[in-house]
Amino acid sequence: MTKYREVLRMSAGGFSQRVIASTLSISRNTVASTLKRAGEQNLDWEAVEQQRLSEKDIANLLFPDRKKESPYQIPDFEYMAKELKKTGVSLQMLWLEYCEGCRSSGKRPYMYSQYCELFRRNMRKNQATMTIPRTPGERVEVDWAGKTGSLKDPVTGDIIPVYIFVAAMSYSQYCYAEGFLNMDLESWIDAHIHLFEFLGGVPKTVVPDNLKTGVTKVFWVEPEIQKNYQEMAEHYNTFIMPARVKRPRDKSVAEGAVGKFANTLLGKVRNQTFFTVEEFNETLINYLDSYNSHQFQKKLGSRATLFAEEIDLLTPLPKQRYELATWRTATVQPNYHVAVHKMFYSVPFQYISKKLQVKTTRSMVEIYDGDTRICSHLRLEGRSGQYRTRPEHMPDKHQKYLQWDEKRFMNWAAQYGPSTEAVIRALLASHAIPQHGFRGCLAILKLPGKHEGAILEQACAKALTLSQRPSYKVVKRIYKTIKEQPATESAHPSEAHAFIRNLGKE
């Protein structure tokens, strides 16, 4: 599917149609038609952000009549190229195998002439050499160094590897490096955040290698950027342009910087012992300053002096750091809440029983239905089992109870006596959402008729001897029994004890 959001975002960022097409691995005609239809619909990136339009929403607005997916099976061109190098393999043979695969998958095959033409186009495209202009402030190239540093465990003496993230500005070759204990997504995102803060701004584009932490799919058609990585790029108003597979020219500056910097650094610290990654990074930063300030041998200046020309061209840092998000699927419970880390957050009650996607950061919980954000909540902290509930998410019959609050119920109960207060307090406390206990409270407090408040107080007192949290049904049964007794009579002790035992059984 064409990434219409990215087409509009990159266009708003000032990129040409050629660059957009190359970055997103789509044709220039597709870019042109997308921007043309967006202009006709008065749809730009600002409108997409304000209206929180999903990819599907944009596609429906721009091309409402377009089919979602082509019925044809795209040939595997990399496989074709590899197989044709083998003796006795021809395009005709591969096409017949391709047709057989289409029949088993239910997709339509291209005709033989189309199949051959698509292959020739792909070969021409991949054999072309892209010339990348070096514009100040335009690009930063990032990668993990091939070689690792090391730490020594102070207790066991074991050697622990340190993975080095290296970045280099394409124009100035100004470098940044940082050591991490692993190469997971969190480290990858943190490295970029620290890089931008080190530079004092954000380059227009980031060129990573096609590594799994940043690119979830590597294929000839379109690299798929990891969701958190894409969100981080949007937060810092930059663009991810993965280097093409087996195209080192796409990332030549970083490749050279990685090799040279990492080798030199590791050579200088080979006789030093580090016990923490903080110690390692402190030494690394000190060496970085010296490395970037070192004078070039074949031209005037240094990496630092060239970078001084780029600083003012970088995009300013946002006011807040990007927060790494985790995604999970959650089913909406009958009480119109989803559970996230043993806390509960409301959604509109219409979503009961539906599976939704939940995005969690350190401070926020956002809930999505597909690409559409339904709602967001401040993240709860502290004891498990807490609830965040929005009144507008509740059904009408629940919302009417919002006119009541715990204080109002307690004041009403106090008119009858301390035992009634204790029962109402226990009933409210027994519900995670106090509003869910309002119905029971109303039912209890409406039991007494005129001049019957003493009977309710007596019933509540007796109910508290049976349970610390007596239910409405128990209070009602006791209240009815007391009310039906003659005023001049009192229950025989044995009868009273039998009554309590029967309640206990129920």
DAVENWO-V654697 format. One line per field, one symbol per residue. phi: phi as a letter, one per 20 degrees, with the letter a starting at -180 (. if undefined). psi: psi as a letter, one per 20 degrees, with the letter a starting at -180 (. if undefined). Layout:
# DAVENWO-V654697
phi = ???
psi = ???
This chain:
# DAVENWO-V654697
phi = .fefgfgfffffenfffffffffelcffffffffffffffeldcffffffelfegffffffecfefffbffeeffefffffffffefnecffffffffffffffeneeeffgffgfffffffffffefdeedfedgmeccdcaeffedebddffeenfedfdedeccbfffemfdcbbecebdefffffgfffffffffnrcffcddefeeffdcfcdbfebfdfggffffffffelccecgfffmcfffcfffgffgffffffffffdfeedddcfffffffffffggfffefffedbfnbfffffgfegfeffgfffcffdfdddbdceffgelcdeclmdccecgffegmeeceddcdfdccddcdmeefeabcfffcnffnfcccegfeefgfefffffebffffffffffeqfffgfffffffffdfdggfefgffgfffeffefmdfffffffffffffebfcfegffffffgffffffffedcffgfffffffffffff
psi = ppnhghghghghijqrhggggggjlrqhhggghghghhhhjlorhghgggilprggggghggmhjpqhpqiqppqnhggghghiiqpiprhgghgggggghhhhijqpqqqgggggghggggggghiqpppoqnppjgqppqrpqhqqaqrpoighjqppqppoppqpphgijpqqqqqqirkrggggghggghghhghjaprhqpnrrmqhhhohporhgopoppghggggghhjlrppnqqqpkmhhhlhggggggggggggghhhjhjqppiqhggghghggghgggghippqhjrqarhghhhhihgiiqpqqrhqqpppqqqrpqpprhkkqqpoljrppqrpiijpiqprppppahiqoppqncippgrqqppqrbqqjqqppphiiqrghhhhiiiqrhggghgghhhhrhggghggghghiiphohhiihghggggiigpapkjhhggggghghhhihqhmqrggggggggggghiqqhiqqpqghhghhghghhhh.
